[in-house]
């Protein structure tokens, strides 16, 4: 039983490998290389067709035919390969499209191109505009054919429509975009040789070459019409293939198109057969091996390149021809502008103008980098980049205005605070130059440290003027107030010496100081000469030492000290006199006599 099972398994494996080898050896048929997914939105590779291409060791060239569905692409390829419909690509006569994805004819043509033996593959693509597919799917098919081929045949019935030009320009931009993403943005896109093949029954009038030139010619737009600008942008994007294209007309092979596969060359229109042979020669004359980064690709390298391109197409978010490139880039532009706003909003304004400029430049570089990574279309993106730069500039202007406003508000508050501080120093109860200078320095340093932004320079000038004016006013009043305090001090010492301490020398000295200040200085000295006198400088230095120091501020503690001193004097006068007797302090005010105990005589 076990032996029977082993034999059965061996037989199945043998049959599997035998069938596989048979299918691989049978290359004279069409193979799918790219297939749609079930949803007809993305593409996936077909291993069967890739194996057909991998086996080729010589340089490869590919001829791809693109165009609307039911336009005769498969029949045209069979004609170029000299194959019947029953031998070559499948030709359908139903309303739906026959070819799904991209197919390759398994037996390449061997040509000698400029001394290089080249294997030429023919590719059949799924027609666009068929029912049940998304525009993005058609665009991917179109882009893959554009990237893979050395010759791209654009098969069009009757004439060239604006939609055909738009679709082709979009496919070229799409191919260029993802070619750059795979090979690097610094690698220029190598376009295929474009062949406009127009099949029509009438051959009179303009030639197809004139028709193509006229269709691709820029439209004059003296009035600045946006729609015409858009039309011209589409034509500009085809500039990469403009000098690399040609046109060819092909008449209809027969009136009964549904029976074409059953007709022989003798039964086809003679003009068609003649033009078909000319077309074969034209295609053979423009074929060249596929070049990527300056080198020819063999089968394995071609498949690897195809895998990279398809991965980039499926992974990357791309627009479709149904939505304009500008609309797609507009969403990216809005996200980039939002990113710029978020980065700039994190700044703690106000800042210096240079700091704000540096933050703006750094944010702009980051935003532009994100835009470069996500935008679509190298030609259309130029306009989007200019628009993004303009909108960033407008937002930056708002940040500049906000920074100026906040800077002005901050510096105005600091200026007002310093101005109030200087006003307070002007009205000190006990004027002190040291205290004024300390307040002046503190105010100046805090302003210089905390005031930032573009308004700082303006407010610095106002600050210097205000501080200079305050200093001059304080110095001017300082000497006069100090002189008045000396006069008050002399009067106070007279009262203390006369009535409290009862020390005649203190009273006399105080009277002398008072008379000197009120008479002699006014009669014989001017105020300026007094203030420059060395004695006055000594008085000022003594006053500054007593009034203000880092340890004590007499201006702040003057009232408490005077109050405590008054309490001490009252205590001494009331209680100290009882304790020590009523003896006077000075003989001058003592009325006692040595004979005070003698009885008075009448």
Secondary structure, DSSP 8 states (H G I E B T S, - for coil): -HHHHHHHHHHHHHHHHHHHHHHHH--SSEEEEEEE-TTSSSEEE-HHHHHHHHT--SEEEEEEEEEBTTSSHHHHHHHHTT--TTTSS----SSS-S--SEEEESS-EEEEETTEEEEEEEEEE--BS-TT--HHHHHHHHHHHHHH-SEEEEEEESS--HHHHHHHHHHHHHHHHHHHHHH-TTS-----EEEEEEE-S---SS-HHHHHHHHHS----TT--HHHHHHHHHHHHTHHHHTTEEEEEE--S-S-GGGGGG--GGGS-HHHHHHHHHHHHHHHHH----EETTEE--HHHHHHHHHHHHHHHHHS----TTS-HHHHHHHHHHHHHHHHHHHHHTS-S---HHHHHHHHHHHHHHHHHHHHHH---TTHHHHHHHHHHHHHHHHHHHHHHHHHHHHHHHHHHHHHHHHHHHHHHHT-SS--HHHHHHHHHHHHHHHHHH--STTHHHHHHHHHHHHHHHHHHHHHHHHHHHHHHHHHHHHHHHHIIIIIS--HHHHHHHHHHHHIIIIIHHHH--HHHHHTSHHHHHHHHHHHHHHB-SS-BHHHHHHHHHHHHHHHHHHIIIIIHHHH-S--SSGGG----TTTTS----
